[in-house]
Every structure is written in structure tokens, then in C-alpha cells.
Amino acid sequence: MAGTKTRSHARATGRVRPHTHATAAARVRRHLRVRKKVTGSASRPRLVVNRSARHMFAQIVDDSAGRTLAAASTLDGDVRAVEGDKTAKARKVGELLAQRAKDAGIEAVVFDRGGYRYHGRVAALADGAREGGLKL
């Protein structure tokens, strides 16, 4: 490819968006800003959300012990069977996580949006958790 001014092979082949690294770094900075204020304890653990282009992952974490108490994602069999769009599946993940939290004896959590906007799938997951009986 003589004469081209590409910076990397990935950009030249079109495999990676040019600003993917900058976008991910900005989300990490936003998440760190949120984490300054939001910490999970044994009495009120942290519900942390991770979102990819295709899936949603959520877990309830006790930061003082460094343990995951409950987790759910769209990769679970119960959620995969749900018909609908990604937002409907995110709501189902919230409901499933709330059920697993109830089984673990957790009533209230602190919501950590993970640097994502509280909008769309992230908000649907939170609403599903509230419908399942968790106090956010």
C-alpha cells in the first residue's frame, strides 16, 4: 500500500473504528468519576452494569469483601429465550438479577451505571430490577 497514510493495519482493513480507543477511555474516565461516589457495602452492595453491542451483564458486588454476590446477563438461558429487542432483554436481566439477589438475601443496592448514560438498555435494566423487588 505505497503512498497511503494509514496509522495502523486495523484501520486500513476497517476492523476497528478510528475512535474506539478514545471512546472506551472516555467511558472508563466517566466510570471512575461515578465510582468516587458509589461504593457497595455488605448492607447495601453495588449493582454494576456492563454493556456491549450485543449483550448486557450485571452483577451485585460487595466492595468491602471484594466478592460478587449475584450476577445475570443476556447469555443466561432464561434471558436468551425472551422474544423482543435488546431493551426487553435488558429488562429481563434486571428482573432475573433481582430474583437472584432476593435468594441471596439482598434487599437494597446502590446502582452503578458503569460510565454509561442512564438511558435505553441501562435504564431498562434498572427498571427491571425495581420491578423484581430491589430497592435502588
N, C-alpha and C positions, 0 to 999 in steps of 0.2 A: 504494500500500500504506500508506494512512494508519493510524497507530496501531501499526504493528509496530516491534519493537525489533531489527531485524537490523543487523548491523555492516557487512556487505558484500553486494554483489549476488551474489557467488559462493555465499555461504552460503544466501542466500534462495532461490536457484534449485536448491540441492542439488548443485552441481557439484563442490565441494571439501569434504572432511571438515573439521570445525571445527578439529582439532588437527594438520592436515597440516604446517603450517609448524613447529610445535613439535616434531613427530616428526622431521622432516628435520633440524632444527637439532640435536637431541639426537644423531642419528646422526653428523653432522659432528663434533660435540664428541668422541664416542667414537672416531671415526676419527683425529682429531688426537692423542688420547691414545695410540693404537696406533702412530701414525707417529713419536712421540717415541722409541720404542724400536726400530722396524723401519725399516731403510734398506737399499736394494739397492745392491750394488757390481757391478763388472764380473765378479768371480769368482763372486759369488752374488747375482743380481738378485732383485728383489721381484716376487712373483706377487700382483697386486692383483685383488680381486673386486668387481664391481658387480652389484647385483641389482635388478630391477624386479618389478612384479607378474606380468609375463608372461615375461620373458627374463632370462638370465644372461650377463654379459660378464666376461671375464678377460683380463688381459694381463700380460706379463712385462716389467718396466721396469728399466733401468739408471739409477739416480738420479744417479750421478756424471756421466754423459754427458747425462742427460735424454732418453733415447731409449727407445722401445718396441721390444723385440726380437722378441716373438711375441704374437699375440692370437688369441682364439677366442670365439665366442658362439653362442647358440642361433639366431641369424639365419643362420649358415652353412648351406649346402645339405646337408652331411653330417649335421648335427645335426637339421635340420628333418624329415628322413626317418625319424628314430628314433621308434618307437612307444613309448608309455608316458606317464607323468606328468612333471611338471616336474623332479622329483628325478632321474629316469632321464636326462633330457636334460642336467641339470647334470653328472651323472657323465660323460656322453659329451663334454661341453665340456672337462672336465678331461683326459680321455684324448686328445682332439684337440690340446689345448694342449701336453700332454707330448710328443706326436709332433712338433709344430712346434718345440718347444724343442730336442728332440734333433737335428732338422735344422739348427738354428742353433748347435749345439754347446754347449748348456746342460745341465748335469748336475744341479745343485742350485740351489734357490731358497729365499727367505725368504717365508713365507706372510703376507699382509696381508689380514685378513678384512674390511677396509673399514668397520669400525664395526658390522657385523652380528654376531649371535651365531654361534658355531661350532656350527651345528645345522642339520639339514634340508638344503636345497639347497647351502649354503656348505660343509658337511662333505662332501656327496656330490661336489662339485667337487674338493675336496682329495683325497678317496679315489680318484677317477678319475685325477687327476694322479699319485698314487703308483703306481697300477696301470700307468700308462703309462710309468713308469720314472723319474720325477722324485724327487729327494730333498727333502722338505720339512722 
